[in-house]
Amino acid sequence: MGLNRAIRVGLLLLLGYCAVPNLGYGQDLGDMLESVGEQPWLSFREAEEREDEDEESIETDRDSFTPSTTVAGLNRTIFEASYSFIDNRAIDNSHSFPEIITRIGIMEGVELRVGWNFETGGGGEVSGGDPGGDPETHGPEQESQVLYGLKIRLTEQVDWLPQSSVIIQGTTPTSGPDSYSDFQLGYVFGWIFMDDWQLDASLRYVATTEDRNQFSQWAPSIVLKIPVAEKWNVHAEYFGIMTDGRVVERCPQYFSPGIHYLVTPNCEIGVRTGWGISQDASNFFSNVGLGLRF
């Protein structure tokens, strides 16, 4: 052992001894280190602050049609709200707000989801929180509905194994012409790669009813999210909503870019837009919203 290294080790041992005034000759090095860890300069408050700094930033479900692969942490709550404008092709334009989803971590890897929304106009289905919304209908209508369900984390990313979650939820009208509840089952998975690029995909099944006609909807989507600065990221997304068993089948499809800003690790704001790429899709839509974590 060199002289300089011996001096450094000696100083460390001396500092440890001074920091533990009650250390007896019979105590071993493990006891000494445990006692040092209990000193005021390693307080719980400072450790908690360091843990918060290392915690991953908020990931919302509303910043794209594809929901996030993550769930709200245990005893954490994520509140999301947004407004959507939909430029329909041949009927009244649609307005959807406040598109509230509150995600409450009730167990490790499990969140409770509750929400509420109001829609007016010709209908539409571009909101990620409610892919089962009525397709375009003639004449202005107003309706509201509550959302309730669970999101459960299935896997964490390990090499090629994706991070994934399953969403089980329902919606029930609270006002409007319809009185039927919808059931939704979704699976979302994705990978983080390169310099924090993120590729997520989802598939959702919706059992819904329109004019007493029961039918199914399938909503596949895929989104690529790319960080462009310390607190900014952009995304490009494809999604479609295919009916099965409807009197007149529909298959609207969209391309949607978006940009998002992380105000703090617990606050995100963002804007996304989209264009219909099929004849039965809306011309254009825009969405602006925020997410807060408590």
C-alpha positions as CSV (number, residue, x, y, z in Angstrom):
1,M,0.0,0.0,0.0
2,G,1.4,3.4,-1.0
3,L,2.0,6.2,1.5
4,N,-0.7,8.4,0.1
5,R,-3.3,5.7,0.1
6,A,-2.4,4.8,3.7
7,I,-2.9,8.4,4.7
8,R,-6.3,8.6,3.1
9,V,-7.5,5.4,4.8
10,G,-6.3,6.7,8.1
11,L,-8.1,10.0,7.7
12,L,-11.4,8.2,6.8
13,L,-11.1,6.0,9.9
14,L,-10.4,9.0,12.1
15,L,-13.4,10.9,10.7
16,G,-15.6,7.8,11.3
17,Y,-14.4,7.6,14.9
18,C,-15.0,11.3,15.5
19,A,-18.5,11.1,14.0
20,V,-19.4,8.3,16.5
21,P,-18.6,9.6,20.0
22,N,-20.0,6.5,21.7
23,L,-18.0,4.0,19.8
24,G,-16.3,1.5,22.1
25,Y,-13.2,-0.5,21.5
26,G,-15.3,-3.7,21.2
27,Q,-17.4,-2.5,18.2
28,D,-16.5,-3.7,14.7
29,L,-16.4,-1.7,11.5
30,G,-20.0,-2.7,10.5
31,D,-21.3,-1.2,13.8
32,M,-19.3,2.0,13.2
33,L,-20.6,2.5,9.6
34,E,-24.2,1.8,10.8
35,S,-23.8,4.5,13.5
36,V,-22.3,6.9,11.0
37,G,-25.4,6.5,8.8
38,E,-27.6,7.7,11.7
39,Q,-25.9,11.1,11.9
40,P,-27.9,14.3,11.2
41,W,-26.0,15.1,8.0
42,L,-27.6,12.0,6.5
43,S,-31.1,13.0,7.6
44,F,-34.3,11.3,6.2
45,R,-35.4,14.6,4.6
46,E,-32.2,14.9,2.5
47,A,-32.5,11.2,1.5
48,E,-36.1,11.8,0.5
49,E,-35.2,14.8,-1.6
50,R,-32.5,12.8,-3.4
51,E,-35.0,10.0,-4.1
52,D,-37.5,12.5,-5.6
53,E,-34.8,13.9,-7.8
54,D,-34.0,10.4,-9.2
55,E,-37.7,9.6,-9.7
56,E,-38.8,9.2,-13.3
57,S,-40.8,12.0,-14.8
58,I,-44.6,11.9,-15.1
59,E,-46.0,9.9,-18.1
60,T,-49.6,10.7,-19.0
61,D,-52.2,8.7,-20.9
62,R,-53.6,11.8,-22.6
63,D,-50.4,13.0,-24.5
64,S,-51.2,10.5,-27.4
65,F,-54.0,8.2,-28.4
66,T,-51.7,5.3,-27.3
67,P,-51.8,5.2,-23.5
68,S,-48.5,5.1,-21.6
69,T,-47.1,1.7,-20.5
70,T,-46.6,2.9,-16.9
71,V,-49.0,3.1,-14.0
72,A,-49.3,5.6,-11.2
73,G,-47.0,4.7,-8.3
74,L,-48.3,3.4,-5.0
75,N,-49.9,6.3,-3.1
76,R,-49.4,8.6,-6.1
77,T,-52.2,10.3,-8.1
78,I,-52.0,11.5,-11.7
79,F,-54.6,14.0,-12.8
80,E,-55.1,14.6,-16.5
81,A,-57.4,16.9,-18.4
82,S,-57.6,18.1,-22.0
83,Y,-59.8,19.7,-24.8
84,S,-60.3,18.3,-28.3
85,F,-61.6,20.0,-31.4
86,I,-62.7,17.8,-34.3
87,D,-63.3,19.1,-37.8
88,N,-65.8,16.6,-39.2
89,R,-66.2,16.2,-42.9
90,A,-69.9,16.7,-43.6
91,I,-71.5,17.2,-40.2
92,D,-71.2,19.6,-37.2
93,N,-67.8,20.0,-35.7
94,S,-67.2,18.4,-32.3
95,H,-65.9,19.7,-29.0
96,S,-64.8,17.4,-26.2
97,F,-63.8,18.6,-22.7
98,P,-62.5,18.4,-20.0
99,E,-61.6,14.7,-20.7
100,I,-60.6,14.2,-17.1
101,I,-58.8,11.0,-16.0
102,T,-57.7,10.6,-12.4
103,R,-55.2,7.7,-11.9
104,I,-54.7,6.6,-8.3
105,G,-52.0,4.1,-7.3
106,I,-53.9,1.8,-5.0
107,M,-51.4,-1.1,-5.1
108,E,-47.9,-1.7,-6.4
109,G,-48.4,-2.0,-10.2
110,V,-52.2,-1.3,-10.0
111,E,-54.0,2.0,-10.5
112,L,-57.6,3.0,-10.1
113,R,-59.0,5.1,-13.0
114,V,-62.0,7.5,-12.7
115,G,-62.9,10.3,-15.1
116,W,-65.6,12.4,-16.7
117,N,-66.1,14.1,-20.0
118,F,-68.6,16.2,-22.0
119,E,-69.0,16.2,-25.7
120,T,-71.1,18.4,-28.1
121,G,-71.4,18.4,-31.9
122,G,-71.4,15.6,-34.4
123,G,-69.4,13.0,-32.5
124,G,-65.9,11.6,-32.9
125,E,-63.4,9.2,-31.4
126,V,-60.0,10.8,-31.3
127,S,-59.6,10.9,-27.5
128,G,-57.3,8.2,-26.2
129,G,-59.3,8.0,-23.0
130,D,-62.5,7.1,-24.8
131,P,-61.9,5.2,-28.1
132,G,-65.4,3.9,-27.8
133,G,-67.0,7.3,-28.5
134,D,-69.8,7.4,-31.0
135,P,-68.7,7.7,-34.6
136,E,-69.8,10.8,-36.6
137,T,-73.6,11.3,-36.3
138,H,-75.8,13.8,-38.0
139,G,-77.1,16.7,-36.0
140,P,-75.7,18.4,-33.0
141,E,-75.8,16.3,-29.8
142,Q,-74.7,16.8,-26.2
143,E,-73.7,14.0,-23.9
144,S,-71.5,13.4,-20.9
145,Q,-70.2,10.2,-19.4
146,V,-68.2,8.8,-16.4
147,L,-65.2,6.5,-16.8
148,Y,-64.0,3.9,-14.3
149,G,-61.6,1.0,-14.3
150,L,-58.2,-0.3,-13.5
151,K,-54.8,-0.3,-15.2
152,I,-52.4,-3.1,-14.2
153,R,-48.7,-3.3,-15.0
154,L,-47.8,-6.7,-16.5
155,T,-44.1,-6.6,-17.4
156,E,-41.0,-4.4,-17.1
157,Q,-38.6,-4.0,-20.0
158,V,-35.8,-6.5,-20.0
159,D,-33.8,-6.6,-23.3
160,W,-36.5,-7.4,-25.9
161,L,-39.2,-8.1,-23.4
162,P,-41.4,-4.9,-23.5
163,Q,-42.8,-2.9,-20.6
164,S,-46.5,-3.6,-20.8
165,S,-49.8,-2.9,-19.0
166,V,-53.5,-3.9,-19.4
167,I,-56.4,-1.5,-19.1
168,I,-59.9,-2.7,-18.0
169,Q,-62.5,0.1,-17.9
170,G,-66.0,1.1,-18.7
171,T,-68.0,4.3,-19.5
172,T,-71.5,5.1,-18.5
173,P,-73.5,8.1,-19.9
174,T,-74.6,10.7,-17.3
175,S,-76.5,12.8,-19.9
176,G,-77.5,12.6,-23.5
177,P,-79.5,10.5,-25.8
178,D,-77.8,7.1,-25.0
179,S,-78.1,5.1,-21.8
180,Y,-75.8,2.2,-22.6
181,S,-72.5,1.5,-20.9
182,D,-69.4,0.5,-22.9
183,F,-66.8,-2.0,-21.9
184,Q,-63.1,-1.5,-22.9
185,L,-60.2,-3.9,-22.7
186,G,-56.7,-2.6,-23.8
187,Y,-53.2,-3.9,-24.0
188,V,-50.2,-1.5,-24.3
189,F,-46.5,-2.4,-24.7
190,G,-43.4,-0.6,-25.6
191,W,-39.6,-0.2,-25.5
192,I,-37.1,2.6,-24.6
193,F,-34.0,2.5,-26.8
194,M,-31.2,4.6,-28.2
195,D,-31.1,8.0,-26.5
196,D,-34.4,7.7,-24.6
197,W,-36.4,7.2,-27.8
198,Q,-39.7,5.4,-27.0
199,L,-41.8,3.1,-29.2
200,D,-45.2,2.2,-27.8
201,A,-48.1,0.3,-29.3
202,S,-51.6,-0.7,-28.1
203,L,-54.7,-2.6,-29.1
204,R,-58.0,-1.9,-27.6
205,Y,-61.3,-3.7,-27.8
206,V,-64.6,-1.9,-27.1
207,A,-68.0,-3.4,-26.8
208,T,-70.5,-0.6,-27.5
209,T,-74.1,0.1,-28.6
210,E,-75.5,2.6,-31.1
211,D,-79.3,2.9,-31.7
212,R,-79.8,-0.5,-29.9
213,N,-77.3,-2.0,-32.3
214,Q,-74.5,-3.8,-30.4
215,F,-71.2,-4.0,-32.1
216,S,-67.4,-4.1,-31.4
217,Q,-64.6,-1.7,-32.1
218,W,-60.9,-2.5,-32.5
219,A,-58.4,0.4,-32.0
220,P,-54.8,-0.4,-32.9
221,S,-52.2,2.4,-32.5
222,I,-48.4,2.9,-32.6
223,V,-46.4,6.0,-31.5
224,L,-42.7,7.0,-31.6
225,K,-41.7,9.6,-29.0
226,I,-38.3,11.4,-29.4
227,P,-36.7,13.8,-26.9
228,V,-35.5,16.9,-28.7
229,A,-34.3,18.9,-25.6
230,E,-33.9,18.5,-21.9
231,K,-37.7,19.0,-21.2
232,W,-39.2,18.7,-24.7
233,N,-40.3,15.7,-26.8
234,V,-42.1,15.2,-30.0
235,H,-44.1,12.2,-31.3
236,A,-45.6,10.8,-34.5
237,E,-48.5,8.4,-34.2
238,Y,-50.9,6.3,-36.3
239,F,-54.2,5.0,-35.0
240,G,-57.4,3.6,-36.4
241,I,-60.8,2.5,-35.1
242,M,-62.4,-0.4,-36.9
243,T,-66.0,-1.5,-36.3
244,D,-67.2,-5.1,-36.4
245,G,-70.9,-5.8,-36.5
246,R,-72.1,-2.3,-37.0
247,V,-75.0,-1.7,-39.5
248,V,-72.6,0.5,-41.6
249,E,-69.0,-0.6,-41.0
250,R,-66.4,2.2,-40.5
251,C,-62.7,2.2,-40.4
252,P,-61.4,5.8,-39.7
253,Q,-57.6,6.1,-39.6
254,Y,-55.4,9.0,-38.5
255,F,-51.9,10.3,-38.6
256,S,-51.0,12.5,-35.6
257,P,-47.9,14.5,-34.5
258,G,-47.5,16.1,-31.2
259,I,-45.2,18.1,-28.9
260,H,-44.9,18.1,-25.1
261,Y,-43.1,20.1,-22.5
262,L,-42.2,18.9,-19.0
263,V,-42.7,21.9,-16.7
264,T,-41.5,19.9,-13.7
265,P,-41.0,16.2,-13.2
266,N,-44.6,16.2,-11.9
267,C,-46.3,18.5,-14.5
268,E,-46.6,18.1,-18.3
269,I,-48.4,20.2,-20.9
270,G,-48.8,19.2,-24.5
271,V,-50.4,19.7,-27.9
272,R,-51.2,17.1,-30.5
273,T,-53.0,17.4,-33.9
274,G,-54.1,14.9,-36.5
275,W,-55.4,14.4,-40.0
276,G,-57.8,11.7,-41.3
277,I,-56.1,9.4,-43.8
278,S,-59.2,7.5,-44.8
279,Q,-62.5,8.7,-46.3
280,D,-64.6,8.0,-43.2
281,A,-62.3,9.8,-40.8
282,S,-62.6,13.4,-39.7
283,N,-60.7,16.0,-41.6
284,F,-58.6,17.3,-38.7
285,F,-58.4,17.4,-34.9
286,S,-56.4,19.2,-32.3
287,N,-56.0,18.5,-28.6
288,V,-54.3,20.5,-25.8
289,G,-54.0,19.3,-22.2
290,L,-52.0,18.8,-19.1
291,G,-51.0,16.2,-16.5
292,L,-50.2,16.7,-12.8
293,R,-48.8,14.2,-10.4
294,F,-49.3,14.4,-6.6
